[in-house]
Amino acid sequence: MEPMITARIEPGTKLAAIVGPTAVGKTAIALKIAPGLDAEIISVDAMQIYKGLDIGTGKPTKDELKAVRFHMLDIADPSESFSVARFKELADNEVYITTSRGKLPLLVGGSGLYYRAVVDDLDFANTSGTDLYRVEVVEELGEMDDIELHDLLSDLDSAAAAEIPPSNRRRVLRAIEVAREGDRLMSEHQHSWSDYESPYNGVAAGLEMDREALYRIIDDRVDSMIERGLVDEVENLAKCGLARGTTAGEALGYRQLLSYFDGESTLDEAVSEIKRRTRNYAKRQLTWFRADPRIKWFTVRVPREDPSAGLAEALGETAEAVLEYLAGNLEN
């Protein structure tokens, strides 16, 4: 991380972004086009900020990190409660540093809340005594069923969980929010979520794929993560304090394997659950980003019969189209 700089970014500063669902190829395309844009990559992934969460979050490899400069990776310990407000503060600093070097900031990731927080310069502040739920909590936990949410609350605040029934989803979410002591959006700034007004001269490309093909790639990717040592990674992190109930401990893949280590499932069951949860998360990501009218969508066209085999070629073709679009619109 660069030293913190208090200077504000000038309105109209150029900025580009590549967004979309998990496993669609965002990082691969960003790596291909960053040199042509003279860009540095700023990750907008809510879990890649954590040290040690490498395989399961799809962090770039050592060779990829040498090829293009990345920002906002490995900036927090897994035990930290890291809010979107803090992320924005640090990401804004990295954008400023990048532009100060004459480079183009290229935001890359699938965490819609974190992306919007930076691109639209949303205002955050501490508040209390209100029924306003953090968008952060809703986005992260929305796919959990009532029992799973209640189990998470039990990990965070057993006393609250004893008083609130699982069926009262609203109160359970509120209790999780309070337990995490995170930052919330001030109610007077809520209009900014629907305005889509950015201080940047920005252009964004969204990546999409045939849904069934994407789901097959997700399944293959999870299998690859297991083969590359995800189980050992989570086990080592657990020995160092990673636990369910923390933000990092709720990351896809990590929560399911922590449950496996706690004897609540078999390894096969945990892997199947990771795949199911990841497919659901990809669907939610698309819903989030499709609501933003500023994003230009590009389809990664892979053969449905064997999408993983045709992925590299499809990403190369898509990268050319994305580069042409971003470069052309940034000149205007």
Secondary structure as UniProt FT lines:
FT   TURN            11..12
FT   STRAND          14..19
FT   TURN            22..23
FT   HELIX           26..37
FT   STRAND          39..43
FT   TURN            48..49
FT   TURN            51..52
FT   TURN            55..58
FT   HELIX           62..67
FT   STRAND          70..71
FT   TURN            78..79
FT   HELIX           84..100
FT   TURN            101..102
FT   STRAND          104..109
FT   HELIX           112..119
FT   TURN            120..121
FT   HELIX           135..141
FT   TURN            142..143
FT   HELIX           146..156
FT   HELIX           158..163
FT   TURN            166..167
FT   HELIX           169..180
FT   HELIX           187..189
FT   TURN            190..191
FT   HELIX           192..195
FT   STRAND          201..208
FT   HELIX           211..227
FT   TURN            228..229
FT   HELIX           230..239
FT   TURN            240..241
FT   TURN            244..245
FT   HELIX           248..250
FT   TURN            252..253
FT   HELIX           254..261
FT   TURN            262..263
FT   HELIX           267..290
FT   TURN            293..294
FT   STRAND          295..299
FT   TURN            304..305
FT   TURN            307..310
FT   HELIX           311..330
//
